[in-house]
Amino acid sequence: MRIGELARHSGLAPKTLRFYEDSGLLPEPARTSSGYRDYGPESVDRLRFIRNAQAAGLPLREVREILGLHDQGIAPCAQVIQLLTERLDHVRNKVTELRSLEVTLAGLLDNALHGDPSQTAEVCWIIESGNSAEEA
């Protein structure tokens, strides 16, 4: 199938498909006698895998590594488990950071709504009334 047909089947733009090919995510396809790319049906499945991996938060570099193992005939599932575990740990840490930020922002807003705006401040009393690194 030509690149336009693969784009329709995969929901990706032809430009994205060329990028994936240039990046080593999608193997270079055979060419027709007139020079058009001629992708096989397995390309649709590979693109689905790439999209699912990205939806799981894996960067293209890691997706390329997984596909590289697969292309060598090595089952990449152990690598996938490791990458997903690391990704989940990262997300959990980020959630913790965001919860802490939520508490900080809520405190600043509460102070802004109920605090004393006549406080002396260098720039803005609302921000300066919060806990600074020096006070911690």
DRENMIKE-79666 format. One record per residue (C-alpha): residue number from 1; residue in three letters; x negated, z negated, y. Coordinates in steps of 0.25 Angstrom, whole numbers, plus 5000, padded with zeros to 4 digits. Example, Ala and Ser with C-alpha at 12.3 -4.5 7.8 and 13.67 -1.06 7.14 Angstrom:
# residues 2
<1, "ala", <4951, 4969, 4982>>
<2, "ser", <4945, 4971, 4996>>
This chain:
# residues 136
<1, "met", <5000, 5000, 5000>>
<2, "arg", <4995, 5003, 5014>>
<3, "ile", <4993, 4992, 5024>>
<4, "gly", <5006, 4994, 5031>>
<5, "glu", <5014, 4991, 5018>>
<6, "leu", <5005, 4979, 5015>>
<7, "ala", <5008, 4974, 5029>>
<8, "arg", <5023, 4975, 5026>>
<9, "his", <5022, 4969, 5012>>
<10, "ser", <5013, 4957, 5017>>
<11, "gly", <5019, 4955, 5031>>
<12, "leu", <5006, 4956, 5038>>
<13, "ala", <5001, 4966, 5048>>
<14, "pro", <4991, 4977, 5044>>
<15, "lys", <4981, 4972, 5054>>
<16, "thr", <4982, 4958, 5046>>
<17, "leu", <4980, 4966, 5033>>
<18, "arg", <4967, 4973, 5038>>
<19, "phe", <4962, 4960, 5043>>
<20, "tyr", <4964, 4953, 5030>>
<21, "glu", <4957, 4965, 5023>>
<22, "asp", <4945, 4964, 5033>>
<23, "ser", <4945, 4949, 5031>>
<24, "gly", <4944, 4950, 5016>>
<25, "leu", <4957, 4944, 5013>>
<26, "leu", <4963, 4957, 5008>>
<27, "pro", <4955, 4967, 5000>>
<28, "glu", <4952, 4980, 5006>>
<29, "pro", <4962, 4989, 5000>>
<30, "ala", <4960, 5003, 4994>>
<31, "arg", <4962, 5015, 5003>>
<32, "thr", <4970, 5027, 5001>>
<33, "ser", <4964, 5040, 5002>>
<34, "ser", <4968, 5041, 5017>>
<35, "gly", <4962, 5027, 5020>>
<36, "tyr", <4974, 5018, 5020>>
<37, "arg", <4973, 5004, 5014>>
<38, "asp", <4980, 5004, 5001>>
<39, "tyr", <4983, 4989, 4997>>
<40, "gly", <4988, 4985, 4983>>
<41, "pro", <5000, 4976, 4981>>
<42, "glu", <4991, 4964, 4978>>
<43, "ser", <4988, 4964, 4993>>
<44, "val", <5002, 4959, 4996>>
<45, "asp", <5000, 4947, 4987>>
<46, "arg", <4986, 4944, 4993>>
<47, "leu", <4992, 4945, 5007>>
<48, "arg", <5003, 4935, 5003>>
<49, "phe", <4992, 4926, 4998>>
<50, "ile", <4984, 4927, 5011>>
<51, "arg", <4997, 4924, 5019>>
<52, "asn", <5001, 4912, 5010>>
<53, "ala", <4987, 4906, 5011>>
<54, "gln", <4987, 4908, 5026>>
<55, "ala", <5001, 4901, 5027>>
<56, "ala", <4994, 4889, 5019>>
<57, "gly", <4984, 4888, 5031>>
<58, "leu", <4972, 4895, 5024>>
<59, "pro", <4963, 4903, 5033>>
<60, "leu", <4960, 4917, 5030>>
<61, "arg", <4946, 4913, 5026>>
<62, "glu", <4951, 4904, 5015>>
<63, "val", <4961, 4914, 5011>>
<64, "arg", <4950, 4924, 5009>>
<65, "glu", <4942, 4914, 5001>>
<66, "ile", <4954, 4912, 4992>>
<67, "leu", <4956, 4927, 4990>>
<68, "gly", <4941, 4929, 4988>>
<69, "leu", <4941, 4920, 4976>>
<70, "his", <4954, 4927, 4971>>
<71, "asp", <4947, 4941, 4972>>
<72, "gln", <4935, 4936, 4964>>
<73, "gly", <4945, 4932, 4953>>
<74, "ile", <4944, 4917, 4956>>
<75, "ala", <4957, 4909, 4956>>
<76, "pro", <4956, 4903, 4971>>
<77, "cys", <4967, 4892, 4968>>
<78, "ala", <4956, 4881, 4968>>
<79, "gln", <4951, 4886, 4982>>
<80, "val", <4966, 4887, 4987>>
<81, "ile", <4968, 4872, 4983>>
<82, "gln", <4956, 4868, 4990>>
<83, "leu", <4959, 4876, 5003>>
<84, "leu", <4974, 4871, 5003>>
<85, "thr", <4970, 4857, 5001>>
<86, "glu", <4960, 4858, 5013>>
<87, "arg", <4971, 4865, 5021>>
<88, "leu", <4981, 4854, 5018>>
<89, "asp", <4971, 4843, 5022>>
<90, "his", <4968, 4851, 5035>>
<91, "val", <4983, 4852, 5038>>
<92, "arg", <4986, 4837, 5035>>
<93, "asn", <4974, 4833, 5044>>
<94, "lys", <4980, 4842, 5055>>
<95, "val", <4994, 4836, 5053>>
<96, "thr", <4988, 4822, 5055>>
<97, "glu", <4981, 4826, 5068>>
<98, "leu", <4994, 4832, 5073>>
<99, "arg", <5001, 4819, 5070>>
<100, "ser", <4991, 4812, 5078>>
<101, "leu", <4992, 4822, 5089>>
<102, "glu", <5007, 4820, 5089>>
<103, "val", <5006, 4805, 5091>>
<104, "thr", <4996, 4807, 5102>>
<105, "leu", <5005, 4818, 5109>>
<106, "ala", <5018, 4809, 5107>>
<107, "gly", <5011, 4798, 5113>>
<108, "leu", <5006, 4806, 5125>>
<109, "leu", <5020, 4811, 5128>>
<110, "asp", <5026, 4798, 5126>>
<111, "asn", <5017, 4792, 5137>>
<112, "ala", <5020, 4804, 5146>>
<113, "leu", <5034, 4801, 5145>>
<114, "his", <5034, 4786, 5146>>
<115, "gly", <5020, 4783, 5152>>
<116, "asp", <5016, 4781, 5166>>
<117, "pro", <5013, 4794, 5173>>
<118, "ser", <5007, 4787, 5185>>
<119, "gln", <4994, 4783, 5177>>
<120, "thr", <4981, 4788, 5183>>
<121, "ala", <4976, 4800, 5175>>
<122, "glu", <4964, 4810, 5176>>
<123, "val", <4973, 4822, 5171>>
<124, "cys", <4986, 4817, 5165>>
<125, "trp", <4990, 4803, 5162>>
<126, "ile", <4998, 4807, 5149>>
<127, "ile", <4986, 4813, 5142>>
<128, "glu", <4977, 4802, 5148>>
<129, "ser", <4986, 4791, 5143>>
<130, "gly", <4984, 4795, 5129>>
<131, "asn", <4973, 4789, 5120>>
<132, "ser", <4960, 4796, 5123>>
<133, "ala", <4948, 4797, 5114>>
<134, "glu", <4941, 4786, 5122>>
<135, "glu", <4952, 4776, 5120>>
<136, "ala", <4953, 4779, 5105>>
